[in-house]
Amino acid sequence: MWSYEKRLQYPVRITNPNPKIAQVILSQYGGPDGELGASLRYLSQRYTMPNRKVAGLLTDIGTEELAHLEMISAIVHQLTRNLTAEEILAQGFQNYYVDHTAGVYPASAAGVPFTAAYIQSKGDPITDLSEDLGAEQKARTTYDNILRLVDDPDVRDPIAFLREREIVHYQRFGEGLRMITEELDAKNFYAFNPAFDKQAR
């Protein structure tokens, strides 16, 4: 059960619309390493995580990723609001506009719609946490790339905040992986279901 607070995790106040930049940032909404995939990945993986603390960690971070999804939506919306036809054409926004007007649609910067193929939920704690560590680094790299391309301080500020959170999530997932591996011994190091694994040997 979630309790929704009607404010962004970090403020987004963009003065100058810029649909060209919006198309780049959109990748962190519905792209291969974006916030939608992150939230679905972690909130799905939590059910089969045997350690309750690590399951709680997945719930916490998955929930925070939903907040980040909301921030990216606000950034894209503020960058594309009240555009004229001339601005749309001048900044190369016409292809997106024809399909979605100025709606926030989950797609990559290349225009590829979001797909569940971007995420993984394997049901093995070591596999899932290793996946999560990689996902956080890929998201951090994407934010690095956005920061290299964007010079508007109104946009850079919330993007830099989101980048910092990817680093924190990476560290927390590292702690989770250590907790899981410390609980295991030589007999069940990769055994998710010990009863089944004993029969399979």
VMD Tcl script that draws the C-alpha trace (Angstrom):
set ca {
  {0.00 0.00 0.00}
  {1.43 3.37 -0.99}
  {0.66 6.78 0.33}
  {0.97 9.43 -2.38}
  {2.43 12.79 -1.45}
  {1.52 15.55 -3.89}
  {5.01 16.90 -4.46}
  {8.03 15.79 -6.41}
  {10.94 14.16 -4.60}
  {13.09 17.02 -5.95}
  {11.72 20.22 -7.49}
  {11.46 20.65 -11.26}
  {11.04 24.25 -12.42}
  {12.01 24.69 -16.07}
  {11.68 28.18 -17.53}
  {12.54 27.61 -21.19}
  {10.75 24.90 -23.22}
  {13.08 22.84 -25.38}
  {11.54 19.82 -27.14}
  {14.89 18.77 -28.61}
  {16.26 18.19 -25.10}
  {12.95 16.60 -24.02}
  {13.46 13.85 -26.60}
  {16.83 13.00 -25.06}
  {15.56 12.99 -21.47}
  {12.55 10.89 -22.46}
  {14.87 7.88 -22.56}
  {14.99 7.94 -18.77}
  {11.21 7.63 -18.76}
  {10.70 4.62 -20.99}
  {14.09 3.76 -22.46}
  {16.15 0.59 -21.91}
  {17.78 1.90 -18.71}
  {15.02 4.24 -17.57}
  {12.99 4.71 -14.43}
  {9.93 2.78 -15.60}
  {12.00 -0.36 -16.13}
  {13.80 0.13 -12.82}
  {10.60 0.44 -10.81}
  {9.01 -2.62 -12.45}
  {12.21 -4.67 -12.09}
  {12.66 -4.09 -8.36}
  {8.99 -4.26 -7.40}
  {8.73 -7.60 -9.26}
  {11.92 -9.09 -7.81}
  {10.95 -8.41 -4.20}
  {8.45 -11.29 -4.08}
  {11.03 -14.05 -4.46}
  {13.79 -12.42 -2.40}
  {14.33 -14.81 0.55}
  {15.87 -12.19 2.86}
  {13.16 -9.88 4.20}
  {15.57 -6.95 4.66}
  {16.68 -7.20 1.03}
  {13.05 -7.58 -0.08}
  {12.35 -4.37 1.82}
  {15.30 -2.75 0.07}
  {13.83 -3.69 -3.32}
  {10.47 -2.25 -2.26}
  {12.08 0.99 -1.05}
  {14.15 1.51 -4.18}
  {11.36 0.38 -6.52}
  {9.07 2.92 -4.89}
  {11.69 5.66 -5.17}
  {12.08 4.83 -8.87}
  {8.36 5.61 -9.28}
  {9.12 9.03 -7.79}
  {11.95 9.42 -10.31}
  {9.58 8.45 -13.12}
  {7.34 11.29 -11.97}
  {10.28 13.72 -12.00}
  {11.25 12.73 -15.55}
  {7.60 13.16 -16.61}
  {7.59 16.66 -15.12}
  {10.83 17.55 -16.91}
  {9.56 16.30 -20.28}
  {6.20 18.02 -19.80}
  {7.76 21.35 -18.84}
  {10.15 21.18 -21.80}
  {7.30 20.57 -24.27}
  {4.42 22.70 -23.00}
  {2.80 25.48 -25.04}
  {4.86 24.86 -28.18}
  {4.02 26.55 -31.46}
  {4.07 24.67 -34.76}
  {7.17 26.66 -35.69}
  {9.01 25.59 -32.52}
  {8.02 21.96 -33.06}
  {9.45 21.98 -36.58}
  {12.53 24.06 -35.74}
  {13.57 21.71 -32.93}
  {12.88 18.41 -34.68}
  {9.95 17.46 -32.46}
  {7.49 16.82 -35.30}
  {7.81 13.01 -35.43}
  {7.07 12.63 -31.73}
  {4.36 15.30 -31.92}
  {2.48 13.58 -34.72}
  {2.18 10.36 -32.68}
  {1.81 11.73 -29.15}
  {1.19 15.51 -29.39}
  {2.88 16.68 -26.15}
  {1.83 13.66 -24.10}
  {4.50 11.90 -22.06}
  {4.91 8.50 -23.73}
  {7.26 5.72 -22.52}
  {9.88 5.41 -25.23}
  {13.62 5.68 -25.68}
  {15.43 8.69 -27.11}
  {15.52 6.73 -30.39}
  {11.71 6.47 -30.34}
  {11.50 2.77 -29.43}
  {8.44 2.15 -27.20}
  {8.97 0.69 -23.73}
  {9.04 -3.10 -23.58}
  {9.18 -5.58 -20.72}
  {12.23 -7.04 -22.48}
  {14.19 -4.21 -20.81}
  {13.81 -5.81 -17.38}
  {14.53 -9.13 -15.71}
  {13.12 -10.92 -12.69}
  {14.83 -14.31 -12.42}
  {13.79 -15.44 -8.94}
  {17.38 -16.12 -7.86}
  {18.62 -13.57 -5.30}
  {22.22 -13.41 -6.52}
  {21.18 -13.19 -10.16}
  {18.57 -10.50 -9.50}
  {20.83 -8.35 -7.35}
  {23.64 -8.62 -9.90}
  {21.16 -7.48 -12.54}
  {20.18 -4.55 -10.31}
  {23.77 -3.44 -9.80}
  {24.27 -3.37 -13.57}
  {20.96 -1.55 -14.10}
  {21.93 1.24 -11.71}
  {25.27 1.74 -13.44}
  {23.62 1.86 -16.87}
  {21.13 4.46 -15.60}
  {23.98 6.49 -14.11}
  {25.80 6.41 -17.45}
  {22.64 7.58 -19.23}
  {22.35 10.52 -16.83}
  {26.04 11.28 -17.43}
  {25.32 11.37 -21.17}
  {22.33 13.68 -20.66}
  {24.45 16.04 -18.55}
  {27.06 16.17 -21.34}
  {24.38 17.33 -23.79}
  {22.32 19.74 -21.68}
  {23.45 23.18 -20.58}
  {20.17 24.57 -19.17}
  {20.70 24.79 -15.36}
  {16.95 24.29 -14.75}
  {17.24 20.89 -16.42}
  {20.71 19.95 -15.22}
  {19.85 20.42 -11.54}
  {17.16 17.70 -11.22}
  {19.08 15.43 -13.63}
  {22.18 15.71 -11.41}
  {20.02 14.80 -8.39}
  {18.71 11.70 -10.20}
  {22.26 10.71 -11.15}
  {23.30 10.89 -7.49}
  {20.42 8.61 -6.49}
  {21.60 5.98 -9.00}
  {24.95 5.89 -7.19}
  {23.21 5.50 -3.81}
  {21.02 2.70 -5.17}
  {24.09 0.92 -6.55}
  {25.69 1.07 -3.10}
  {22.55 -0.21 -1.38}
  {22.19 -3.11 -3.80}
  {25.84 -3.96 -3.12}
  {24.97 -4.13 0.60}
  {22.00 -6.35 -0.24}
  {24.17 -8.72 -2.26}
  {26.62 -8.95 0.65}
  {23.76 -9.79 3.03}
  {22.55 -12.57 0.74}
  {25.99 -14.12 0.19}
  {26.85 -14.00 3.91}
  {23.78 -16.15 4.64}
  {24.86 -18.87 2.21}
  {27.34 -21.69 2.64}
  {29.11 -24.06 0.26}
  {26.09 -26.38 0.05}
  {23.50 -23.82 -0.95}
  {25.49 -20.98 -2.49}
  {23.33 -20.97 -5.62}
  {20.35 -22.85 -4.19}
  {17.19 -20.76 -4.30}
  {14.98 -23.75 -3.45}
  {17.01 -26.13 -1.24}
  {14.40 -28.93 -1.25}
  {14.30 -29.03 -5.05}
  {18.08 -28.64 -5.39}
  {18.69 -31.65 -3.11}
  {16.53 -33.80 -5.39}
  {18.29 -32.50 -8.48}
  {21.79 -33.50 -7.28}
}
mol new
graphics top color blue
foreach p $ca { graphics top sphere $p radius 0.5 }
foreach p [lrange $ca 0 end-1] q [lrange $ca 1 end] { graphics top cylinder $p $q radius 0.2 }
display resetview
